[in-house]
Amino acid sequence: MNPEVFRREGSDTIVFFSESLIPDRLDDRPPVLLLLGNPASHSVASGMCFSFEGDNREHRFWLALRKAGILEFSSDSLSPPLPWHERNPIRKEEFFALQYSSPFRIGISVYFSIPSAASDPKWSGVTGLLRLFEQKALRAIAMEEDRRIADMLQRFMASGGGVITFQKNAYEGVRSPETPPYSIDLAKNGGLRGKYKHDSRVYLVGAPPTRYLHSKKYHRLLTCHKDYLIAKLAF
């Protein structure tokens, strides 16, 4: 158990840190939330989501967003690029100051707040949470997370906006009954589009999981999703 992320309080309580980047600042861009499955414990410890890949390279998530024209930080143009431990605090500051190139005002959050280790495939991601808690308990946790996400979206996009999910549970947890159910084939071919279940003014897009985002094919797919949301959110 990573002491930078988890700590015990008494005999029956574990306190954990999570991550959710929701800016308070406003501008004239429509709000779009990027919703992931759950945080990686090393990213929580470093203070920035997708802080680095396993070999200390820039995470493919940021590269894919940049290639798709969804999010490019002001500091991304620095040459040579900064190492991740210097880059992440600067990016975080730029993020909350809205100092980035994007057609949207971006928020980033997770469906499940509880972190898991990215380095151990057995325990990584939401699959690791399912292994730890089992289905019944994870469903109960999801009900609480649903309330948290509903409150967050109401504050972040009071007049409507967009959500791009990158994980099955995140998509299934927020989609309306009329929106297509998740399948990996639909996610990989741009077929997951619809509405958020609690607010029809919020458009939902299901992108492929982040493990696919190294591919130019999926950079192009993200670009198509971006263009779709631009058209839908032309207030």
Summary of the structure (lengths in Angstrom):
residues: 235
radius of gyration: 17.2
end to end distance: 46.2
largest distance: 52.6
contacts: 742
relative contact order: 0.17
helix: 40%
strand: 19%
